Amino acid sequence: MARMTREYAGSGSPYEDRYGFSRGVRIGDRIEVAGTAPIPPPGKTLASSAYEQMLRCGEIAIGAIESLGGTARDVVRTRMFITDPEYADEIGRAHREVFGAAAPAATMVVVAALLEPGWKVEIEVEAVVST
């Protein structure tokens, strides 16, 4: 049996090195993207709205997928962890903008907190690269 090669993607998050994980991993046609928070680009501040934070999470996750040879249309599953049910509509609207063309299976779970107090959403993403 042939061994499948692993490919890795990073996003520059300080947590990747600190906690020993990759933003994304590709094995064969599958890409798994780790929990992705709305970490702002260098020199920028954290977005205040749940909508903008979800867009940023999507930008980071899609960046990892693209660096591993996939596209947003290859996304088959998302998991959203939100800190307040009142954010659901804003986050859902942004999710539709980022992933709507793929129409992935999706889950939204309300959690007590995320790693950083200002984060309102974190997402996990799975993709299957089309051939």
N, C-alpha and C positions, 0 to 999 in steps of 0.2 A: 504494500500500500504506500502510495506517495505521500510525503509529508507536505502539508500546506504551509506556505510562508506567511509569517505575520508581518504586517506593516503597521507603523505607528505614526500618529499625528499628535502634535502638541499645539497649545494655543497661547503659551506664554503666561498662563496663570501661575502665580507663585505657589499654589497648592500642589501642582503637578510634581515638582521636585520634592517639596516638603513631605508629601504623603506617598510618593512613589507610584504615581499612576499616569496613564496617557489619556489625553483628551479623547482620542479615537484609536480603535484597533480594527484592522481589516484582516480577515482570514477568508480566503476564497472570494465568494461574491458577497459576503456579509460584512457590514461595518457596524460596530457598536460604538456609540458616543457616550462617554461618562456623564454623570450629573454635571450640568452646565449652568452656572450662575451668571448673572448679568454683570460680570466684572468689566468695568469700563476700560477703554483703550488708554494707554499711557498719556498722562496729562489731562485726562477728562475726569469728570465726577460721575458718581452713580446717578442714573436717571431716577427721578422721584416717582414717576407713575408706573403702575404695574404693566400697562400697555407697552411703554418704552422699554421696560426691563425685559419683557418677553421678546420684543423685537431683538434686543441685544443678545439674549440667550440663543435665539434662532440664528443670528448672524455668526456667532461663535461655533455653534454646532454644525451649520452648513459649511462653514470654512473648513472644519475638520473633515467632513464628508468629501468635499471637493478635493482636498489635499490627498485623499486616499483614492481618488478616481471615480467618485460618485457625484450625484447631483441631488438637489432637493426633491426631484421627482422620484428618486429611488427610496425615499423614506417610507417605511411600512408601519412604524410604531413610534409613538411618543408617550412619555409619561411626564406630567407636569405636577410639581409639588408647589402648592401655594400656601401662603401664611394666613389668608383671610378669605372666606367664601365671597365676600363683597368684591374681590378682585376677579372673580371668575369670568364675567363678561368681557372685561378689558383684556384679560389674558387670552380668552378664547378668540376674541377678534384678531389679536396679533398672531395667534397660532394659525388662524385661517389665512392671514396674509402671507405668512412664512411657508406653511406646509400645505395649504389648501389644494394646490394642483395635484398633490400626491394622494390626498384624502386618506391619510394613515389612520390605522386604529389608534385611539388615543385614550388616555386615562388622566383625570385630574383629581388629585388628592389634597385635602387640606391637612397641613401639618402644624405642629405647635410653633416651630421656628426653623430657620435655616442657619447655616454656619455664621453668616454675618448679619447683624441686626437689621440693616437696611434692605436686605434682599427680600423681595416679595414673591419671587418665583425661581425655580430651578427646574431644568428639564433633562430627561434622558431621551436619546434618539437611537433607533435602529433602522438600518437601510439594507436593502438587497440590490446590488448593482446589476442593472439590466445589461444584457449582452447584445 
